[in-house]
Every structure is written in structure tokens, then in C-alpha cells.
Amino acid sequence: MINTKPIHLLIRFSDNLFKVGDVIYMHNEVINRQGAVWFGKLGTPIAQRHIDKINFQCKDGIPSFLFLVKGNRRKSTFFKAGVLFLSLDFPSEEQQLIPQYYFNKKITSQIKFWAKLSDISPLEPGELKMQKVAGSVLEINETLFRSSSGHFIVQERIIRS
């Protein structure tokens, strides 16, 4: 059976890891100047099949999102970003779309996954409840609390009436 339901990504991040300050603000500064930004993820990269599916969704005009989670397991802050393109490769042709702290902290070579984003905004209350981690029966907050994974594939929940 082929899954035609759109998928999205959820990635944990920290403002404290490299002591760079407000990561969302710095990415939004690039969006405001350039119209898009590359967001880099350290650690385990996203599986190529998920990257391909989301890139196909973007190409077909299907809204695709990156949910960003900042904070610890008990208290988190959530953001939603529109995805333009995903890649495992360093976007060398678009370095002007990468916040300067990646270069100042010399972390570009440690980034295993890149997401080109059109916008980043705080997640509306209740919007996260419309998503579920693929393959999990738990609420998304419970999944985040119980797992130490740095990223998840998420899908819209099917609401039964």
C-alpha cells in the first residue's frame, strides 16, 4: 500500500548548544533579507526516502512543514516552518542563506541535514495536536517526552467523529 498522506519533519534544536543566542531570530533575519534560509541539523541525518517524499510534495505544491522544538522534555517551545527543499548536502551555491553563526562556530562540516525554509513562526496553540509522530500511538508531546531522538516524521492526525 502506498502512503499518499503528506509527511512533515519535527526536529529538536537548542539555543544553548553553541551559545549562539536566539537561533530562530537569526534564521528569521536571513529570511527577512533573502526570502529563505537554510536550517542545519547535527547528528543523525533524515532518511533519504523521507527527504525525497517531502521534496516531491514541495515540487507538487503540497504544503510541507518542519516543526522545530526548543527546550527540554518537560517544557518546550514549538515553531512551524514552511519547507522549500531538503538535502543531505551542504548548500554551497546558497551560502548567503545560511546564518553567519554556522561559519563563525565552524559547524557547517558537522551538519548532516539541511532544510531550506520560507518562514519560521511560533506554532499556534493546538496546532501540534493536529499532528502525530508516524508509527506512534502516543500524543506527540508524550512521544517527545519519552524519546531522546533528535527528529521525527510526522503526519496529520485523522480525526474521527
Secondary structure, DSSP 4 states (H G I P E B T S, - for coil): ----S-EEEEEEE-STTTT-S-HHHHHHHHHHHHS-EEEEEESSPPPHHHHHHHHHHHHTT---EEEEEEE-SSSEEEEEEEEEEEESS--GGGGGGS-THHHHTT-GGGEEEEEEEEEEEEPPTTTGGGEEETT--S-HHHHHHH---SEEEEEE-----
